[in-house]
Every structure is written in C-alpha cells, then in structure tokens.
C-alpha cells in the first residue's frame, strides 16, 4: 500500500533518481520537463551517474544534481557516499522518483536502500 501523492502546492522538494547513461538521461528530459511543470515551486534534485553529472547540472528543469557512484569529482568512497545520502536525507524530500529501469536484484536493493535512507514522504518509480 503506497501513500497518496500530496497536492502539487504541498510538494516543496522532489528527488529524481536517474543513474543510467547519457542516452537514458536525454530520454528522461521530457519527464523532467513535465515534472517541473507539475511542481513549479518545488526544488528538484537529480541523482545521476558521474557520466551524466555535467549534463544534469545544466538541465533547466532541475535545481541540483549529484552523483553517488564514487567516481572522480563525485562523492567518492563509502564514507563520501554515506555523507551524500545523509545530506540528501536532510533535505526532507516530499517526493522521490526512480526513473531508472532496474534490471537486477542488486539494483533493486540499492534503490530500496537509497529511498529508505533518504526517507521521502512518498516514493514511486520503475521496476521498484
């Protein structure tokens, strides 16, 4: 049983996870645009792979972009990733969305752990 989505005006912070490659990021831009239109006043944060971090930071439909995969220029190592997740949790997201298609059990568990750690009011996504 999931929780109902709060009214658009009540959503102040949205987390969007899209930790795939550049092609998947480009394909997700229309969804990000629609999300921005639906939640005009919300702060939208993207969690992406380090391969797409530069593109995500230049996306006009997001306010912030972070990478958690431990590559150079990102939150590296386990301690860095824990600090990043703690910082995300501190933002107290109203809504968290997974736009990344999960193809394996390990990926599903990682996504579940991320969403549990960030603790959004409502979460939704693909294959999760």
N, C-alpha and C positions, 0 to 999 in steps of 0.2 A: 504494500500500500504506500503510495507516494503522497507527498504533501502537495497541496494545490499551489499553483503559481500565484504570488501576490499580485495585486493590481500594478500596472505599469508605473504609476506615480509613486508607489511604495518601494520600488526597486532602485536602490541607490548605487549598488556595487555588483558588477557581473564579472565572473571569471569564466573565460573560454579556453579550453584545452585543445590545442591543435598541434600535437607533437609529431607531425609527419614531415615529409619533404616539401620542397618548393612548389611542386605541381599541386599537391593537396592544399597547400596554403592558398594558392591562386584560385583554386576551385571553391574555396571556402569564403572568399571575399564577398560574394553576393549575400551569403548568410550573415556575415558580419555587418554588411550594409543594412540588411533588414533588421538585425538586432539593434543597431544604432537608431534606426527609425522608430522602432517599438519602444525603446528605452532612451529617449532623447537626453534626459538629465543624468542618466546613470554613468558611473565611471566604469569603463570596460577594460579589463586586464586580460591579456593573452599570455598563455603558457605555450611556448613553441620550442622546437628543437633549435640548437645553435646554428644549424644550417640555414634557417629561415629568420633568425633573430633580426638581422638588419632590415629585411623586408617588412617584418611585423612592426618594427619600430616606426616605419614610415607609413604604415596603414592609417588612412584618415578616419577609420571607423573605430579605432581603439585608442585609449589614453595611455596605456602602459603595456610593455611586452617584456617577458622574462623567459630565460631558458634554464631548464633544470637538468640538462643531460651531462653536465660535468666536463664540457669541452672548454678550450681556452676562451677567455672573455665572458664566461658564464659563471654561475655558482658552481665551483668545481669541488670534487670530492664529497664524501658522505657528510662531513660537518657543514660544508657550504650549502649542500642541498637541504639539510635539516634547517639551517638558518633561513634559507629562502622560503621553505614551507612555513616556518614559524612566522616570517614576515607576511606571507600571504594570509595566514590564519588571522593575523592581527588586523587585516583589512575588513574582516567580518562580512563576507560576501552574502548577499541576499539570494543570488542565483549562481550556480555553477553548471556549465555545459561542456560536454565532451563531444567535440566534432571529429575526433579521430576514430576510425574504424578499428576496433580491437580484434585481432585475428588469433590470439593465443591466450591460454590461461594465465601466463605470467603477466601479459599486458593488462588483462582484466584485473588481476590482483594489485598491480601497481596503480592503476587508475582508482580502484576502490580505496587503496591506502591513501592516495593523494586527497581524494574527496573526503575521506574520514578525518584526515589531519587538518584540512582547511575548514571543514565543518560549515558548509553553506547552509542557509535556511532551506533551500530547495536545490536539488541536483537532477540533471537529466543528461541523456546522451545516447550515443550509438553503441550497440553491442556491449552495453554495460548494465 
